[in-house]
Amino acid sequence: MKLAVWLRKFPFWSYVWFILGVLYFVIPLLATFEFSLTMERDVVGFKAYEKAFADPDFLETFGYSVFLAAMTIIVSIILIVPTAYWIRLRLPEARRIVEFITLLPFVIPAIILVFGLIRVYSSPLNIPFTEVTLVEPLTNFKFGTNVLIIGGYMVLGLPYMYRSVDTGMRTVDVRTLTEAAQSLGANWYVIIARVILPNIRTALLSGSLLTFAIVVGEVVLASFLGISAFGPYLFLLGQHRAYEPAALTFTTFLLTWAAMGIIQLITGGQEQVAGAH
Amino acid sequence: MTHLTLSNITKQFGDFAAVRDFNLEVAKGEFVSFLGPSGCGKTTTLRMIAGFETPTEGEITIEGKDITNKAPSQRNVGMVFQAYALFPNMTVAQNIGFGLRIRKEPEDAVKKRVAEMLALIHLEQRGNSYPYQLSGGQQQRVALARALAIRPEVLLLDEPLSALDAKIRVSLRAEIRAIQRELGITAIYVTHDQEEALSISDRIVVMYEGRVEQVGTPFEIYNFPQTAFVANFVGTLNTANAEVLEPVNGLIGMDGVQFVSAEDLKDRRKGDTVKFSVRPERFSFASEHNRKDNILDCTIENITFLGSVVRIQVLIGNTRFIMDTFNNPFLELPKIGSKAQITCSREAVLVLTGQTEEELRDSAHAERMSS
């Protein structure tokens, strides 16, 4: 009788779909991992990993992508946090328009974005109606291309970073905290730096890690702008090798899971602090 | 000496006038409450003093200095919010010291002041706790300490006890008042709870629909309401319509029953309809030794025991009245349905001007329906 009751209450179909979903994602990963271990005939080992990590191009491109990711994250935070804050505080009617804008990167392919960047910034910026050049074409020098690609990455990461920050701001009463800080004599810089930012740390971390994952794996922008980033390196490697790309792909997945784990660990403590009212 | 002055303050949001022609002078160290129903403009007025709203017209001064257009961070007013607004990422001590550090006070002075404030609110052992680790009452005390730490010119409290349960509200409001008295700080307190306002204020400003209905001490507001709205909003009240019988003698009549009032009816004529009111506690049972200006025959309709008070519903003429009497183990209460005589003085019969809150709401509704 008790067994019958338990069986009736047991969420059988929930478990079925959950297991099917897990298998759908895990089986290809396991297959990739298993493949990456078979570089040497009849030997199961990490030879592919050794060769991949020993390649100087790997370190150079990965390090450069990490640098670009860090710069993208910093500039995104400087732009997006005050914007989301001001919309929440003073311009709630603008929220829908801004949310629509942040969805555009999902709709506009990266190839269109990069062609637009090249089209606009491959010409010099002159004083109107004169031949006096203010800024050389950004595509002509390294710093310029870095600026272009960071801008492009910011656009690609915009939906994730903006939504993370906006969600984070929803968990704190931004308006009342701002007024409390103002009544105590704080200016705008102090309010954002010492009151708002610390209370959206978890949201910033989520947005940053998502942006990091996008930048490190991105191929199209880096390829067309001639940047030696990790994405094009991985793509090219895949054209000529079999086992090393599999090893690097699996490693990338591990890094992403580690990032998600960090978010979970930090979120578990921060919710209590940030959610206090 | 006037410490805080609001002169001809008006606030418009588009076509809607949230505050109209508000005038008030507050002395140093005075505790003034803004009392009224939701939407009456009390919080808007408070926010204008704080600097979070700018008056459409009028002027606000503190110690003679015009602060009307000054930024909130430049006014040196402390504010306590309904939702506490403690900074979740800072400890209690850091919250209290926040304003002092903004002012770049030496760290020693900050620590000393924080310790003083923690002692004032009796949370000396909780300096390293975070807000989420405190109860609602404790959080609000920390918010009060944070507002007081900066030695503000004026302390503003926006319904600080609304989010707390009844028992904590009663104890905390007494604590707030005691602290305010001890420090001698001018305080403006917004509430919709009349008991709160009556119990802790030096003066009360009763507001309705953006206007000031009456300003006075709690005693004056309760015992001498100047309008029907104030009479009805503050405390329980019996109201009824009556006809003026003898304006000179203050005689009015309702359902064949005569009431004599101490109010000046010289500007009324015989036959005019007036609204009058009597507080329930002003009635008492008539006896040989207790016969006041008004002796009224009534029928006992209902008796409710409320603990320290016994509430008796009576029918005078065709109109129901409430009579409150203190509970007394030796009190002989009449039976329900029996006849009795009750009495009240002429001073207890108040003739009101204006409309009660219910009548104002009904007429506003009727106006909306007809337009």
Interface residues (C-beta under 8 A of the other chain):
Chain A: V172 D173 T176 L177 E179 A180 A181 Q182 S183 L184 G185 A186 N187 V190 V195 P198 N199 R201 Q272 V273 A274 G275 A276 H277
Chain B: A50 G51 F52 A71 P72 S73 Q74 R75 N76 V77 G78 M79 F81 A83 Y84 A85 L86 F87 P88 N89 F98 G99 I102 R103 Y130 P131 Y132 A143 R146 A147 I150 L156
